[in-house]
Amino acid sequence: MNIISEKSECKIQGFHGTDLDCISKIDTEGFKIVSNESHWIANGVYFFLDREKAENWTQIQHQQFGVKIYTPVVIEVTIDYKDKKNLCDLRNHEDFMCIKNRYNEFMNHIFKKGVIKDSRVEIINNVFFEWVKQIDGFKVFIVGFDKTSNRDAASEQIKKKMKIPYVEYQMCVCDIDYINIKGYYNVQTID
């Protein structure tokens, strides 16, 4: 993963798995943000920080979301988030603490007042990050997900005994003007 930060220029590389049939539409119309109350982070376009994770998504993970991928492709992009204040990177302690404090505020003032009726994690996450986006002006979020339980028994034991989880990082880009396509890669399919 590459983060380049020079004065006012801030960029990060990302990878988006999709089907080959989507490429021409993305080329002509660009990426689209589709509102979905169950997005894990906020409403935005999602990218992996690792190409391998995007390839894996096109092979296996997409199925749990009802997405059909027949000819898997990975799009490599550069996200130009213009200024550090637009990025909330939860690998960074300061950003993590900001989110922690906002979450406490959110739970005390928004959730407990009954604004949210649905208590599913993905619904709460989406409403929370949309709220943070409005308050703090973040346009890009980088969030890690503990994927240990999705791996194997040995991974679960490493997490349990050594306190080392397997974490996958995803980036949610909430402003499509920040997305610059660098290239496309065919994904070798799993037989």
C-alpha positions as a Python dict, from the first residue, in 0.01 Angstrom:
ca = {
    (1, 'M'): (0, 0, 0),
    (2, 'N'): (138, 337, -96),
    (3, 'I'): (51, 664, 68),
    (4, 'I'): (219, 965, -85),
    (5, 'S'): (199, 1291, 104),
    (6, 'E'): (372, 1600, -30),
    (7, 'K'): (253, 1934, 100),
    (8, 'S'): (-108, 1954, -20),
    (9, 'E'): (-90, 1639, -237),
    (10, 'C'): (-220, 1328, -62),
    (11, 'K'): (-275, 1004, -251),
    (12, 'I'): (-340, 640, -176),
    (13, 'Q'): (-359, 336, -402),
    (14, 'G'): (-666, 112, -404),
    (15, 'F'): (-809, -189, -586),
    (16, 'H'): (-1173, -254, -681),
    (17, 'G'): (-1295, -597, -790),
    (18, 'T'): (-1572, -611, -1048),
    (19, 'D'): (-1693, -787, -1364),
    (20, 'L'): (-1547, -713, -1707),
    (21, 'D'): (-1895, -606, -1827),
    (22, 'C'): (-1883, -312, -1583),
    (23, 'I'): (-1558, -166, -1719),
    (24, 'S'): (-1699, 23, -2019),
    (25, 'K'): (-1966, 188, -1804),
    (26, 'I'): (-1708, 284, -1539),
    (27, 'D'): (-1484, 422, -1817),
    (28, 'T'): (-1759, 639, -1966),
    (29, 'E'): (-1960, 735, -1658),
    (30, 'G'): (-1711, 686, -1376),
    (31, 'F'): (-1778, 515, -1048),
    (32, 'K'): (-2123, 566, -894),
    (33, 'I'): (-2209, 593, -527),
    (34, 'V'): (-2519, 392, -453),
    (35, 'S'): (-2688, 457, -119),
    (36, 'N'): (-2729, 141, 84),
    (37, 'E'): (-2827, 139, 449),
    (38, 'S'): (-2620, -172, 510),
    (39, 'H'): (-2283, -52, 378),
    (40, 'W'): (-2016, -142, 634),
    (41, 'I'): (-1874, 206, 646),
    (42, 'A'): (-2055, 485, 464),
    (43, 'N'): (-2216, 530, 126),
    (44, 'G'): (-1926, 534, -115),
    (45, 'V'): (-1715, 328, -352),
    (46, 'Y'): (-1521, 53, -178),
    (47, 'F'): (-1160, -44, -246),
    (48, 'F'): (-915, -286, -94),
    (49, 'L'): (-566, -163, -13),
    (50, 'D'): (-424, -490, -147),
    (51, 'R'): (-474, -615, -502),
    (52, 'E'): (-485, -975, -377),
    (53, 'K'): (-787, -897, -156),
    (54, 'A'): (-973, -741, -451),
    (55, 'E'): (-894, -1047, -662),
    (56, 'N'): (-1024, -1273, -384),
    (57, 'W'): (-1342, -1067, -361),
    (58, 'T'): (-1412, -1126, -731),
    (59, 'Q'): (-1362, -1500, -683),
    (60, 'I'): (-1539, -1578, -356),
    (61, 'Q'): (-1659, -1293, -135),
    (62, 'H'): (-1886, -1123, -391),
    (63, 'Q'): (-2129, -1416, -369),
    (64, 'Q'): (-2245, -1321, -20),
    (65, 'F'): (-2364, -984, -154),
    (66, 'G'): (-2566, -1124, -444),
    (67, 'V'): (-2323, -982, -701),
    (68, 'K'): (-2265, -1184, -1017),
    (69, 'I'): (-1910, -1181, -1150),
    (70, 'Y'): (-1849, -1392, -1460),
    (71, 'T'): (-1524, -1241, -1587),
    (72, 'P'): (-1336, -1102, -1286),
    (73, 'V'): (-1135, -783, -1323),
    (74, 'V'): (-954, -562, -1073),
    (75, 'I'): (-937, -188, -1127),
    (76, 'E'): (-632, -12, -983),
    (77, 'V'): (-694, 347, -876),
    (78, 'T'): (-521, 635, -709),
    (79, 'I'): (-733, 821, -458),
    (80, 'D'): (-632, 1188, -444),
    (81, 'Y'): (-792, 1302, -120),
    (82, 'K'): (-646, 1653, -155),
    (83, 'D'): (-582, 1721, 215),
    (84, 'K'): (-523, 1509, 527),
    (85, 'K'): (-841, 1649, 683),
    (86, 'N'): (-1043, 1456, 420),
    (87, 'L'): (-899, 1119, 527),
    (88, 'C'): (-1004, 918, 832),
    (89, 'D'): (-751, 634, 852),
    (90, 'L'): (-831, 407, 1146),
    (91, 'R'): (-479, 261, 1135),
    (92, 'N'): (-375, 602, 1268),
    (93, 'H'): (-419, 646, 1645),
    (94, 'E'): (-543, 1005, 1623),
    (95, 'D'): (-812, 913, 1370),
    (96, 'F'): (-906, 604, 1571),
    (97, 'M'): (-954, 817, 1883),
    (98, 'C'): (-1164, 1065, 1686),
    (99, 'I'): (-1394, 781, 1576),
    (100, 'K'): (-1403, 636, 1928),
    (101, 'N'): (-1512, 971, 2073),
    (102, 'R'): (-1765, 1027, 1796),
    (103, 'Y'): (-1905, 678, 1853),
    (104, 'N'): (-1960, 747, 2223),
    (105, 'E'): (-2131, 1073, 2133),
    (106, 'F'): (-2339, 898, 1868),
    (107, 'M'): (-2451, 620, 2102),
    (108, 'N'): (-2544, 866, 2378),
    (109, 'H'): (-2724, 1126, 2168),
    (110, 'I'): (-2849, 958, 1852),
    (111, 'F'): (-2893, 587, 1906),
    (112, 'K'): (-3043, 606, 2255),
    (113, 'K'): (-3297, 866, 2143),
    (114, 'G'): (-3449, 608, 1911),
    (115, 'V'): (-3348, 773, 1584),
    (116, 'I'): (-3229, 430, 1467),
    (117, 'K'): (-3484, 153, 1501),
    (118, 'D'): (-3275, -124, 1343),
    (119, 'S'): (-2994, -253, 1565),
    (120, 'R'): (-2809, -461, 1305),
    (121, 'V'): (-2438, -378, 1309),
    (122, 'E'): (-2419, -283, 942),
    (123, 'I'): (-2714, -42, 978),
    (124, 'I'): (-2562, 125, 1284),
    (125, 'N'): (-2221, 144, 1113),
    (126, 'N'): (-2365, 307, 803),
    (127, 'V'): (-2570, 564, 994),
    (128, 'F'): (-2275, 633, 1224),
    (129, 'F'): (-2022, 690, 944),
    (130, 'E'): (-2268, 899, 743),
    (131, 'W'): (-2314, 1113, 1056),
    (132, 'V'): (-1935, 1142, 1109),
    (133, 'K'): (-1895, 1234, 742),
    (134, 'Q'): (-2135, 1527, 789),
    (135, 'I'): (-1979, 1647, 1114),
    (136, 'D'): (-1609, 1609, 1037),
    (137, 'G'): (-1612, 1639, 657),
    (138, 'F'): (-1426, 1314, 590),
    (139, 'K'): (-1440, 1201, 227),
    (140, 'V'): (-1229, 884, 260),
    (141, 'F'): (-1234, 621, 536),
    (142, 'I'): (-983, 339, 583),
    (143, 'V'): (-1115, 73, 817),
    (144, 'G'): (-983, -268, 918),
    (145, 'F'): (-1209, -567, 961),
    (146, 'D'): (-1119, -860, 1185),
    (147, 'K'): (-1151, -1150, 942),
    (148, 'T'): (-994, -1415, 1168),
    (149, 'S'): (-1312, -1618, 1208),
    (150, 'N'): (-1348, -1631, 828),
    (151, 'R'): (-1010, -1800, 792),
    (152, 'D'): (-941, -2132, 961),
    (153, 'A'): (-909, -2289, 1305),
    (154, 'A'): (-535, -2215, 1323),
    (155, 'S'): (-597, -1844, 1258),
    (156, 'E'): (-860, -1841, 1532),
    (157, 'Q'): (-610, -1998, 1774),
    (158, 'I'): (-345, -1736, 1688),
    (159, 'K'): (-600, -1465, 1764),
    (160, 'K'): (-715, -1630, 2085),
    (161, 'K'): (-376, -1728, 2229),
    (162, 'M'): (-150, -1457, 2088),
    (163, 'K'): (-406, -1175, 2050),
    (164, 'I'): (-310, -1132, 1684),
    (165, 'P'): (-614, -1107, 1452),
    (166, 'Y'): (-615, -1131, 1076),
    (167, 'V'): (-723, -786, 956),
    (168, 'E'): (-828, -679, 607),
    (169, 'Y'): (-836, -308, 526),
    (170, 'Q'): (-1093, -148, 305),
    (171, 'M'): (-1124, 209, 187),
    (172, 'C'): (-1458, 380, 139),
    (173, 'V'): (-1437, 681, -95),
    (174, 'C'): (-1736, 912, -53),
    (175, 'D'): (-1641, 1160, -327),
    (176, 'I'): (-1602, 1011, -674),
    (177, 'D'): (-1397, 1313, -788),
    (178, 'Y'): (-1112, 1171, -576),
    (179, 'I'): (-1093, 849, -783),
    (180, 'N'): (-838, 827, -1067),
    (181, 'I'): (-823, 500, -1262),
    (182, 'K'): (-471, 375, -1331),
    (183, 'G'): (-539, 40, -1496),
    (184, 'Y'): (-725, -289, -1517),
    (185, 'Y'): (-613, -643, -1443),
    (186, 'N'): (-772, -968, -1546),
    (187, 'V'): (-807, -1210, -1258),
    (188, 'Q'): (-713, -1572, -1306),
    (189, 'T'): (-1022, -1768, -1209),
    (190, 'I'): (-1026, -2045, -955),
    (191, 'D'): (-1142, -2376, -1099),
}
